[in-house]
Amino acid sequence: MTIPFGRQARALFSLDPQGTFLNHGSFGAVPIPVQQAQQRWQAAMERQPDLFFRRLMKPAIRAAAEVLGPVVNVNGDDIAFVENATSAINAVLHSLTFRPGDEILITSTTYNTVRLAVVEVCKRSGATPVVVDLPLPLHDHQSVVARFAAKLSRQTRLAIFDLIVSPTAHILPVREMTKLCKQQGAHVLIDAAHGPGQVPLDIQSLGADWVTGNLHKWLFCPRGTAFFWAGPQVRDLTAPLAVSHWFEDGFPRSFDYTGTRDATAWLCVPDALSFIAEFGLEAMMAHNRTLVRDGIAKFAQLGARPTAEPGYFAAMLSMQLPTIGPASPEAAAFLLHEMWDQHRVQIAASVVEGALLLRLSGQIYCSLDDFARAAEALDALGWPGRP
Protein backbone atom coordinates (compact mmCIF):
# COMPACT_ATOMS: atom_id res chain seq x y z
CA MET A 1 0.00 0.00 0.00
CA THR A 2 1.34 3.42 -0.92
CA ILE A 3 1.44 5.78 2.06
CA PRO A 4 0.96 9.47 1.21
CA PHE A 5 3.50 12.05 2.29
CA GLY A 6 2.58 14.93 4.56
CA ARG A 7 0.10 15.10 7.41
CA GLN A 8 -1.32 11.65 6.73
CA ALA A 9 2.11 10.15 7.40
CA ARG A 10 2.10 11.73 10.88
CA ALA A 11 -0.05 8.81 12.07
CA LEU A 12 3.01 6.58 11.69
CA PHE A 13 4.91 8.58 14.33
CA SER A 14 4.37 9.41 18.01
CA LEU A 15 4.79 13.13 17.42
CA ASP A 16 2.55 15.57 19.30
CA PRO A 17 -0.45 16.01 16.98
CA GLN A 18 -0.65 19.70 17.93
CA GLY A 19 2.93 20.39 16.91
CA THR A 20 4.62 21.41 13.69
CA PHE A 21 7.94 19.61 13.47
CA LEU A 22 10.58 21.13 11.21
CA ASN A 23 13.69 20.03 13.11
CA HIS A 24 14.06 16.42 12.11
CA GLY A 25 17.76 17.08 11.55
CA SER A 26 18.60 17.32 15.23
CA PHE A 27 17.14 14.23 16.87
CA GLY A 28 15.06 12.50 14.21
CA ALA A 29 11.74 10.78 14.83
CA VAL A 30 11.36 7.03 15.18
CA PRO A 31 8.34 5.56 13.35
CA ILE A 32 5.97 3.50 15.45
CA PRO A 33 6.74 0.23 13.60
CA VAL A 34 10.45 0.72 14.35
CA GLN A 35 9.68 1.52 17.99
CA GLN A 36 7.74 -1.73 18.15
CA ALA A 37 10.61 -3.66 16.57
CA GLN A 38 13.00 -2.39 19.22
CA GLN A 39 10.55 -3.28 21.95
CA ARG A 40 10.48 -6.86 20.61
CA TRP A 41 14.28 -7.06 20.70
CA GLN A 42 14.30 -5.65 24.22
CA ALA A 43 11.69 -8.19 25.30
CA ALA A 44 13.88 -10.99 23.93
CA MET A 45 16.88 -9.55 25.78
CA GLU A 46 14.97 -9.42 29.07
CA ARG A 47 13.40 -12.84 28.60
CA GLN A 48 16.79 -14.59 28.40
CA PRO A 49 19.73 -12.19 28.87
CA ASP A 50 22.41 -14.90 28.61
CA LEU A 51 21.02 -16.24 25.38
CA PHE A 52 20.71 -12.74 23.93
CA PHE A 53 24.22 -11.51 24.77
CA ARG A 54 26.11 -14.75 24.26
CA ARG A 55 24.42 -16.13 21.14
CA LEU A 56 21.90 -13.80 19.52
CA MET A 57 23.39 -10.30 19.59
CA LYS A 58 26.62 -10.78 17.63
CA PRO A 59 25.10 -12.43 14.52
CA ALA A 60 22.15 -10.02 14.66
CA ILE A 61 24.50 -7.01 14.57
CA ARG A 62 26.39 -8.45 11.60
CA ALA A 63 23.08 -9.22 9.83
CA ALA A 64 21.95 -5.62 10.31
CA ALA A 65 25.24 -4.38 8.84
CA GLU A 66 24.73 -6.59 5.80
CA VAL A 67 21.30 -5.04 5.21
CA LEU A 68 22.73 -1.51 5.51
CA GLY A 69 25.70 -2.15 3.22
CA PRO A 70 23.91 -1.75 -0.15
CA VAL A 71 22.32 1.52 0.99
CA VAL A 72 25.77 3.14 1.28
CA ASN A 73 27.45 0.95 -1.38
CA VAL A 74 29.89 -1.03 0.75
CA ASN A 75 30.05 -4.57 2.08
CA GLY A 76 28.32 -5.06 5.38
CA ASP A 77 31.50 -6.61 6.75
CA ASP A 78 33.17 -3.21 6.34
CA ILE A 79 30.62 -1.49 8.61
CA ALA A 80 30.72 -1.06 12.36
CA PHE A 81 27.89 0.32 14.43
CA VAL A 82 28.48 3.07 17.00
CA GLU A 83 26.17 5.22 19.10
CA ASN A 84 26.68 8.36 17.00
CA ALA A 85 29.05 9.99 14.54
CA THR A 86 30.88 11.72 17.38
CA SER A 87 31.87 8.33 18.80
CA ALA A 88 33.34 7.23 15.47
CA ILE A 89 35.27 10.47 15.06
CA ASN A 90 36.77 10.12 18.52
CA ALA A 91 37.76 6.55 17.68
CA VAL A 92 39.67 7.80 14.62
CA LEU A 93 41.38 10.57 16.58
CA HIS A 94 42.57 8.05 19.16
CA SER A 95 43.54 5.39 16.61
CA LEU A 96 46.13 7.71 15.04
CA THR A 97 49.30 8.88 16.75
CA PHE A 98 49.87 12.63 16.49
CA ARG A 99 53.11 14.46 17.21
CA PRO A 100 54.24 18.08 17.43
CA GLY A 101 54.28 19.53 13.95
CA ASP A 102 51.31 17.46 12.76
CA GLU A 103 48.20 19.34 11.67
CA ILE A 104 44.52 18.35 11.87
CA LEU A 105 42.38 20.22 9.39
CA ILE A 106 38.80 21.16 10.20
CA THR A 107 36.46 23.94 9.07
CA SER A 108 34.86 26.92 10.76
CA THR A 109 31.52 25.09 10.54
CA THR A 110 32.78 21.79 11.98
CA TYR A 111 30.30 20.39 14.48
CA ASN A 112 31.18 21.66 17.93
CA THR A 113 31.72 18.25 19.56
CA VAL A 114 34.14 17.35 16.76
CA ARG A 115 35.98 20.65 17.15
CA LEU A 116 36.31 20.08 20.89
CA ALA A 117 37.63 16.55 20.34
CA VAL A 118 40.24 17.80 17.85
CA VAL A 119 41.36 20.59 20.19
CA GLU A 120 41.73 18.13 23.07
CA VAL A 121 43.78 15.66 21.02
CA CYS A 122 46.01 18.50 19.86
CA LYS A 123 46.55 19.68 23.44
CA ARG A 124 47.70 16.23 24.48
CA SER A 125 49.85 15.47 21.43
CA GLY A 126 51.29 18.84 20.47
CA ALA A 127 49.61 18.73 17.07
CA THR A 128 47.97 21.87 15.68
CA PRO A 129 44.33 22.35 14.68
CA VAL A 130 44.04 24.27 11.40
CA VAL A 131 40.70 25.85 10.55
CA VAL A 132 39.40 26.47 7.04
CA ASP A 133 37.07 29.47 7.12
CA LEU A 134 33.78 28.87 5.30
CA PRO A 135 31.93 32.20 5.39
CA LEU A 136 28.27 32.86 4.70
CA PRO A 137 26.64 32.82 2.26
CA LEU A 138 27.86 29.85 0.24
CA HIS A 139 28.31 31.09 -3.32
CA ASP A 140 29.85 28.09 -5.06
CA HIS A 141 31.76 24.89 -4.42
CA GLN A 142 34.84 26.16 -6.24
CA SER A 143 35.43 28.76 -3.54
CA VAL A 144 35.13 26.09 -0.85
CA VAL A 145 37.70 23.90 -2.58
CA ALA A 146 40.05 26.87 -3.04
CA ARG A 147 39.85 27.82 0.63
CA PHE A 148 40.48 24.24 1.60
CA ALA A 149 43.48 23.89 -0.72
CA ALA A 150 45.04 27.03 0.75
CA LYS A 151 45.14 25.47 4.23
CA LEU A 152 46.48 22.05 3.26
CA SER A 153 50.16 21.34 3.79
CA ARG A 154 52.59 18.45 4.03
CA GLN A 155 52.04 18.61 7.78
CA THR A 156 48.33 17.84 7.42
CA ARG A 157 47.98 14.42 9.02
CA LEU A 158 44.20 14.25 9.11
CA ALA A 159 41.39 16.26 7.54
CA ILE A 160 37.86 16.09 8.95
CA PHE A 161 35.00 17.69 7.06
CA ASP A 162 31.24 17.42 6.80
CA LEU A 163 29.28 15.98 3.93
CA ILE A 164 26.39 18.22 5.04
CA VAL A 165 27.16 21.03 7.49
CA SER A 166 24.96 20.83 10.57
CA PRO A 167 24.13 24.52 11.32
CA THR A 168 24.00 25.73 7.70
CA ALA A 169 22.73 22.55 5.96
CA HIS A 170 25.22 23.17 3.12
CA ILE A 171 26.31 20.19 1.05
CA LEU A 172 30.10 20.32 0.67
CA PRO A 173 32.16 19.07 -2.32
CA VAL A 174 33.72 16.23 -0.35
CA ARG A 175 35.05 14.29 -3.34
CA GLU A 176 37.14 17.24 -4.52
CA MET A 177 38.26 17.99 -0.95
CA THR A 178 39.26 14.37 -0.41
CA LYS A 179 41.27 14.30 -3.63
CA LEU A 180 43.26 17.35 -2.51
CA CYS A 181 44.02 15.74 0.83
CA LYS A 182 45.19 12.52 -0.75
CA GLN A 183 47.55 14.46 -3.00
CA GLN A 184 49.17 15.82 0.17
CA GLY A 185 49.31 12.40 1.82
CA ALA A 186 46.73 13.20 4.50
CA HIS A 187 44.15 10.85 5.95
CA VAL A 188 40.51 11.85 5.40
CA LEU A 189 37.53 11.39 7.72
CA ILE A 190 34.16 12.43 6.29
CA ASP A 191 31.56 13.34 8.89
CA ALA A 192 28.36 12.32 7.11
CA ALA A 193 26.22 12.67 10.23
CA HIS A 194 23.40 14.05 8.10
CA GLY A 195 24.12 12.00 4.99
CA PRO A 196 22.30 8.65 5.09
CA GLY A 197 18.74 9.13 3.88
CA GLN A 198 19.15 12.83 3.10
CA VAL A 199 21.32 12.41 0.01
CA PRO A 200 22.45 9.35 -1.96
CA LEU A 201 25.57 8.10 -0.20
CA ASP A 202 28.10 6.11 -2.23
CA ILE A 203 31.03 5.57 0.10
CA GLN A 204 33.10 3.78 -2.50
CA SER A 205 33.16 6.87 -4.71
CA LEU A 206 34.27 9.31 -2.00
CA GLY A 207 37.87 8.15 -1.71
CA ALA A 208 38.02 8.75 2.05
CA ASP A 209 39.74 6.65 4.72
CA TRP A 210 36.81 6.79 7.11
CA VAL A 211 33.14 7.73 6.76
CA THR A 212 30.61 7.88 9.56
CA GLY A 213 26.95 8.80 9.54
CA ASN A 214 24.03 8.88 11.93
CA LEU A 215 21.12 6.57 11.17
CA HIS A 216 18.69 8.04 13.71
CA LYS A 217 18.23 11.22 11.69
CA TRP A 218 17.19 10.51 8.10
CA LEU A 219 16.98 6.69 8.08
CA PHE A 220 14.48 6.48 10.98
CA CYS A 221 16.53 4.19 13.23
CA PRO A 222 16.27 4.44 17.02
CA ARG A 223 18.58 7.01 18.57
CA GLY A 224 22.00 5.70 19.38
CA THR A 225 22.47 4.19 15.93
CA ALA A 226 25.24 5.29 13.58
CA PHE A 227 27.48 3.52 11.07
CA PHE A 228 31.24 3.69 10.85
CA TRP A 229 33.18 2.60 7.76
CA ALA A 230 36.94 2.20 7.55
CA GLY A 231 38.75 1.70 4.26
CA PRO A 232 41.08 -1.26 3.71
CA GLN A 233 44.20 0.86 4.18
CA VAL A 234 43.22 1.89 7.74
CA ARG A 235 41.14 -1.04 9.01
CA ASP A 236 43.98 -2.59 10.98
CA LEU A 237 44.72 0.58 12.93
CA THR A 238 41.08 1.52 13.61
CA ALA A 239 40.07 0.55 17.13
CA PRO A 240 37.22 1.40 19.52
CA LEU A 241 37.84 3.65 22.49
CA ALA A 242 37.00 0.82 24.91
CA VAL A 243 39.00 -2.41 24.83
CA SER A 244 36.63 -5.31 25.44
CA HIS A 245 36.07 -9.00 24.71
CA TRP A 246 35.95 -8.77 20.90
CA PHE A 247 38.83 -6.31 20.58
CA GLU A 248 41.14 -8.88 19.00
CA ASP A 249 38.61 -9.55 16.25
CA GLY A 250 39.63 -6.23 14.66
CA PHE A 251 37.47 -3.81 12.73
CA PRO A 252 34.47 -3.88 12.55
CA ARG A 253 33.74 -6.65 15.06
CA SER A 254 35.78 -5.01 17.79
CA PHE A 255 33.10 -2.30 17.86
CA ASP A 256 30.20 -4.77 18.18
CA TYR A 257 30.79 -5.34 21.88
CA THR A 258 32.58 -2.77 24.03
CA GLY A 259 30.83 -3.75 27.24
CA THR A 260 27.34 -4.71 28.31
CA ARG A 261 24.83 -2.28 26.86
CA ASP A 262 21.49 -2.17 25.10
CA ALA A 263 22.40 -2.64 21.43
CA THR A 264 18.83 -3.25 20.29
CA ALA A 265 18.73 0.07 18.43
CA TRP A 266 21.32 -1.28 16.00
CA LEU A 267 19.29 -4.42 15.42
CA CYS A 268 16.38 -2.31 14.12
CA VAL A 269 18.25 -1.09 11.04
CA PRO A 270 16.50 -3.67 8.81
CA ASP A 271 13.12 -2.60 10.21
CA ALA A 272 13.84 1.07 9.56
CA LEU A 273 14.89 0.31 5.99
CA SER A 274 11.75 -1.76 5.49
CA PHE A 275 9.69 1.21 6.70
CA ILE A 276 11.44 3.48 4.19
CA ALA A 277 10.81 0.96 1.42
CA GLU A 278 7.08 1.58 1.84
CA PHE A 279 7.70 5.10 0.54
CA GLY A 280 10.75 4.49 -1.59
CA LEU A 281 14.05 6.06 -0.56
CA GLU A 282 14.38 8.09 -3.74
CA ALA A 283 10.80 9.34 -3.49
CA MET A 284 11.34 10.28 0.14
CA MET A 285 14.48 12.27 -0.64
CA ALA A 286 12.76 13.97 -3.58
CA HIS A 287 9.79 14.96 -1.39
CA ASN A 288 12.11 16.48 1.19
CA ARG A 289 14.16 18.40 -1.41
CA THR A 290 10.98 19.83 -2.91
CA LEU A 291 9.74 20.97 0.49
CA VAL A 292 13.01 22.76 1.15
CA ARG A 293 13.08 24.41 -2.27
CA ASP A 294 9.48 25.59 -2.11
CA GLY A 295 9.63 26.47 1.57
CA ILE A 296 12.10 29.30 0.96
CA ALA A 297 9.40 31.54 -0.49
CA LYS A 298 7.33 31.33 2.70
CA PHE A 299 9.93 33.40 4.57
CA ALA A 300 10.74 36.01 1.92
CA GLN A 301 8.29 38.59 3.30
CA LEU A 302 10.13 38.47 6.65
CA GLY A 303 13.40 39.47 5.04
CA ALA A 304 14.93 36.06 5.64
CA ARG A 305 17.22 34.84 2.91
CA PRO A 306 18.69 31.39 2.27
CA THR A 307 22.39 31.01 3.03
CA ALA A 308 22.95 29.33 -0.34
CA GLU A 309 21.16 28.58 -3.58
CA PRO A 310 18.58 25.76 -3.31
CA GLY A 311 20.90 23.32 -5.09
CA TYR A 312 23.27 23.38 -2.12
CA PHE A 313 20.55 22.06 0.22
CA ALA A 314 18.95 18.62 0.44
CA ALA A 315 16.37 17.93 3.18
CA MET A 316 17.45 20.86 5.34
CA LEU A 317 17.46 24.58 4.71
CA SER A 318 19.13 27.43 6.58
CA MET A 319 17.82 30.99 6.40
CA GLN A 320 19.57 34.08 7.73
CA LEU A 321 17.24 36.32 9.68
CA PRO A 322 17.80 40.07 9.49
CA THR A 323 19.03 41.61 12.74
CA ILE A 324 20.39 44.92 13.97
CA GLY A 325 24.01 44.07 14.64
CA PRO A 326 25.52 40.64 15.34
CA ALA A 327 23.24 38.00 16.82
CA SER A 328 23.96 36.16 20.06
CA PRO A 329 23.56 32.53 21.14
CA GLU A 330 20.89 33.77 23.54
CA ALA A 331 18.91 35.10 20.57
CA ALA A 332 19.05 31.70 18.90
CA ALA A 333 17.96 29.95 22.10
CA PHE A 334 15.08 32.40 22.51
CA LEU A 335 13.91 31.75 18.97
CA LEU A 336 14.15 27.97 19.28
CA HIS A 337 12.30 27.74 22.59
CA GLU A 338 9.67 30.44 22.09
CA MET A 339 8.65 29.15 18.67
CA TRP A 340 7.65 25.93 20.41
CA ASP A 341 6.39 27.30 23.71
CA GLN A 342 4.17 29.96 22.13
CA HIS A 343 3.30 28.48 18.73
CA ARG A 344 4.09 24.76 18.90
CA VAL A 345 6.49 25.02 15.98
CA GLN A 346 9.79 23.20 16.39
CA ILE A 347 12.73 24.59 14.44
CA ALA A 348 16.49 24.77 14.95
CA ALA A 349 18.35 28.04 15.39
CA SER A 350 22.01 28.93 15.78
CA VAL A 351 24.50 31.74 15.34
CA VAL A 352 27.17 31.40 12.68
CA GLU A 353 29.67 34.23 12.18
CA GLY A 354 27.37 36.66 13.94
CA ALA A 355 24.38 35.74 11.77
CA LEU A 356 21.15 34.37 13.24
CA LEU A 357 20.25 31.23 11.30
CA LEU A 358 16.93 29.44 11.19
CA ARG A 359 17.28 25.79 10.10
CA LEU A 360 14.27 23.90 8.81
CA SER A 361 13.99 20.22 7.94
CA GLY A 362 11.66 18.56 5.46
CA GLN A 363 10.48 15.03 6.17
CA ILE A 364 7.83 12.62 4.99
CA TYR A 365 5.40 13.80 7.68
CA CYS A 366 5.82 17.47 6.62
CA SER A 367 3.99 19.55 4.04
CA LEU A 368 4.38 23.02 2.60
CA ASP A 369 1.64 24.13 4.99
CA ASP A 370 4.04 23.39 7.85
CA PHE A 371 6.57 25.82 6.39
CA ALA A 372 3.84 28.43 6.01
CA ARG A 373 2.80 27.87 9.62
CA ALA A 374 6.40 28.33 10.74
CA ALA A 375 6.68 31.61 8.84
CA GLU A 376 3.47 32.89 10.41
CA ALA A 377 4.68 31.93 13.89
CA LEU A 378 8.03 33.59 13.29
CA ASP A 379 6.35 36.77 12.15
CA ALA A 380 4.06 36.79 15.19
CA LEU A 381 6.91 36.08 17.57
CA GLY A 382 9.54 38.39 16.21
CA TRP A 383 13.10 37.76 17.31
CA PRO A 384 15.80 39.50 19.29
CA GLY A 385 17.48 42.15 17.17
CA ARG A 386 14.74 42.19 14.55
CA PRO A 387 14.91 45.38 12.49
Long-range contacts (C-beta under 8 A, 24 or more apart in sequence): 1-278, 2-278, 3-278, 3-279, 5-279, 5-284, 5-287, 5-364, 5-365, 5-367, 6-364, 6-365, 6-366, 6-367, 7-365, 7-367, 7-369, 9-364, 9-365, 10-365, 12-275, 12-365, 13-365, 15-365, 16-344, 18-344, 19-340, 19-344, 19-345, 19-346, 20-343, 20-344, 20-345, 20-346, 20-370, 20-373, 20-374, 20-377, 21-346, 21-363, 21-365, 21-366, 21-370, 22-345, 22-346, 22-347, 22-360, 22-361, 22-362, 22-366, 22-370, 22-371, 22-374, 23-346, 23-347, 23-348, 23-359, 23-360, 23-361, 24-217, 24-218, 24-315, 24-361, 24-362, 24-363, 24-366, 25-166, 25-169, 25-194, 25-217, 25-218, 25-315, 25-316, 25-348, 25-359, 25-361, 26-217, 26-348, 27-216, 27-217, 27-223, 28-214, 28-216, 28-217, 28-218, 28-220, 28-221, 28-223, 29-220, 29-363, 29-365, 30-216, 30-220, 30-221, 30-222, 30-223, 31-220, 31-272, 31-275, 33-271, 33-275, 34-220, 34-221, 34-222, 34-268, 34-271, 34-272, 34-275, 35-222, 37-268, 37-271, 38-222, 38-264, 38-265, 38-267, 38-268, 41-264, 41-267, 41-268, 42-262, 42-264, 45-262, 45-264, 53-260, 57-256, 57-257, 57-263, 57-267, 58-246, 58-253, 58-256, 58-257, 60-267, 61-256, 61-263, 61-266, 61-267, 62-253, 62-256, 63-270, 64-266, 64-267, 64-268, 64-269, 64-270, 65-227, 65-252, 65-269, 67-269, 67-270, 67-273, 68-215, 68-227, 68-269, 68-273, 71-196, 71-201, 71-219, 71-273, 71-281, 72-196, 72-201, 72-202, 72-203, 72-211, 72-213, 72-227, 72-229, 73-201, 73-202, 73-203, 73-204, 73-205, 74-203, 74-204, 74-229, 77-252, 78-229, 78-230, 78-235, 78-252, 79-227, 79-228, 79-229, 79-252, 80-227, 80-228, 80-229, 80-230, 80-251, 80-252, 80-253, 80-254, 80-255, 80-256, 81-225, 81-226, 81-227, 81-228, 81-252, 81-255, 81-256, 81-263, 81-266, 82-212, 82-226, 82-227, 82-228, 82-255, 83-224, 83-225, 83-226, 84-193, 84-214, 84-216, 84-224, 84-226, 85-191, 85-192, 85-193, 85-212, 85-213, 85-214, 85-226, 86-111, 86-113, 86-114, 86-117, 87-226, 87-228, 87-241, 88-210, 88-212, 88-226, 88-228, 89-114, 89-117, 89-160, 89-189, 89-191, 89-212, 90-117, 90-241, 91-228, 91-238, 91-239, 91-240, 91-241, 91-255, 92-158, 92-189, 92-210, 92-238, 93-117, 93-118, 93-121, 93-158, 94-121, 94-239, 94-241, 95-234, 95-237, 95-238, 95-239, 96-157, 96-158, 96-187, 96-237, 97-125, 98-122, 98-125, 98-126, 98-127, 98-157, 98-158, 99-125, 99-126, 99-127, 100-125, 100-126, 100-127, 101-126, 101-127, 101-128, 101-155, 102-126, 102-127, 102-128, 102-155, 102-157, 103-127, 103-128, 103-129, 103-130, 103-153, 103-155, 103-156, 103-157, 104-128, 104-129, 104-130, 104-156, 104-157, 104-158, 104-159, 104-160, 105-130, 105-132, 105-148, 105-151, 105-152, 105-156, 105-158, 105-159, 105-160, 105-161, 105-181, 105-186, 106-130, 106-131, 106-132, 106-159, 106-160, 106-161, 107-131, 107-132, 107-133, 107-134, 107-148, 107-161, 107-162, 107-165, 108-132, 108-133, 108-134, 108-135, 108-353, 109-134, 109-162, 109-165, 109-166, 109-167, 109-168, 109-170, 109-352, 110-160, 110-161, 110-162, 110-191, 111-162, 111-166, 111-191, 111-193, 114-160, 114-191, 118-160, 127-157, 128-155, 130-156, 132-161, 134-165, 134-170, 135-353, 136-168, 136-307, 136-320, 136-352, 136-353, 136-355, 137-305, 137-306, 137-307, 137-308, 137-320, 138-168, 138-170, 138-307, 138-308, 138-312, 139-308, 141-172, 141-173, 141-176, 141-312, 144-172, 144-173, 144-177, 145-173, 145-176, 145-177, 145-180, 148-177, 148-180, 149-180, 152-180, 152-181, 152-184, 152-186, 153-184, 154-184, 154-185, 156-181, 156-184, 156-186, 157-186, 157-187, 158-186, 158-187, 158-188, 158-189, 159-186, 159-187, 159-188, 159-189, 160-189, 160-190, 160-191, 161-190, 161-191, 162-190, 162-191, 162-192, 162-193, 162-194, 163-190, 163-191, 163-192, 163-193, 163-194, 163-195, 163-199, 163-201, 163-213, 164-192, 164-193, 164-194, 164-195, 164-198, 164-199, 164-314, 164-316, 166-193, 166-194, 167-318, 167-350, 167-352, 167-357, 167-359, 168-307, 168-308, 168-318, 168-352, 168-357, 168-359, 169-194, 169-307, 169-313, 169-314, 169-316, 169-317, 169-318, 169-359, 170-307, 170-308, 170-312, 170-313, 170-318, 171-199, 171-312, 171-313, 171-314, 174-206, 174-208, 175-205, 175-206, 175-207, 178-206, 178-207, 178-208, 179-207, 182-207, 187-234, 193-217, 193-226, 194-218, 194-316, 196-227, 197-276, 197-281, 197-284, 197-285, 198-285, 198-288, 198-314, 198-315, 198-316, 199-285, 199-314, 200-285, 203-229, 209-233, 209-234, 210-234, 210-238, 215-269, 215-272, 216-265, 218-315, 219-269, 219-272, 219-273, 219-276, 220-272, 220-275, 220-276, 221-265, 221-266, 221-268, 221-269, 221-272, 222-264, 222-265, 222-268, 223-265, 224-265, 224-266, 225-265, 225-266, 225-268, 225-269, 228-252, 228-255, 279-364, 284-364, 285-314, 285-315, 287-362, 287-364, 288-314, 288-315, 288-361, 288-362, 288-363, 288-364, 288-366, 289-313, 289-314, 289-315, 289-362, 290-362, 291-315, 291-362, 291-366, 291-367, 291-368, 291-371, 292-316, 292-317, 292-360, 292-362, 294-368, 294-371, 295-360, 295-362, 295-368, 295-371, 298-368, 298-371, 298-372, 298-374, 298-375, 299-358, 299-371, 299-375, 299-378, 301-375, 301-379, 302-375, 302-378, 302-379, 303-387, 304-358, 304-378, 307-355, 307-357, 315-361, 315-362, 315-363, 316-359, 316-360, 316-361, 316-362, 317-359, 317-360, 317-361, 317-362, 318-357, 318-358, 318-359, 318-360, 319-357, 319-358, 319-359, 319-360, 320-355, 320-356, 320-357, 320-358, 321-356, 321-357, 321-358, 321-383, 321-386, 322-386, 322-387, 323-355, 323-356, 323-383, 323-384, 323-385, 323-386, 323-387, 324-385, 324-386, 324-387, 325-385, 326-351, 326-354, 326-355, 327-351, 327-354, 327-355, 327-356, 327-384, 327-385, 328-384, 330-384, 331-356, 331-383, 331-384, 331-385, 332-356, 332-357, 334-383, 334-384, 335-378, 335-381, 335-383, 335-384, 338-381, 339-374, 339-377, 339-378, 339-381, 342-377, 342-380, 342-381, 343-377, 343-380, 343-381, 345-373, 345-374, 345-377, 345-378, 347-374, 356-383, 356-385
